[in-house]
Amino acid sequence: MDNKQETVFKSASSAIYRLVVGEYEVEGVEVSLPGTSQFLLTINCQHGMLACRLVDLSVSDRLNLPLAIFSAARLENILIGKPVMLSQSAVSMGATKEMTGAELVSLFSQPLGG
């Protein structure tokens, strides 16, 4: 699957990227954590989200949000990696821990019922 990343906005503490994953265009966000070399990472799709471990799975379950959580340092690591946790909504949509982040972007970006 062909992936492309284009910077939309960048400041000293955050960046927003337009990510093209296969046929889908999504938004990736990296926020620098103060005093560290680490980032809060999210990839927002039409019907779900991919994120780093800083995001709370229990909250996404309460919100009925399809969420895949990754142990990743940067957005590109999410796209090639496999999730360590999935919300119940993500599993209901067909997400598995064997899928890559790019595959989950496609799943979370398809029209519902597609």
Sequence and secondary structure as in RCSB ss.txt:
>XXXX:A:sequence
MDNKQETVFKSASSAIYRLVVGEYEVEGVEVSLPGTSQFLLTINCQHGMLACRLVDLSVSDRLNLPLAIFSAARL
ENILIGKPVMLSQSAVSMGATKEMTGAELVSLFSQPLGG
>XXXX:A:secstr
  EEEEEEEE SSEEEEEEEETTEEEEEEEEE TTSS EEEEEE SS EEEETTS HHHHHHTT  EEEE  SSH
HHHHHS  SEE HHHHHHT  TTS HHHHHHHHHS TT 
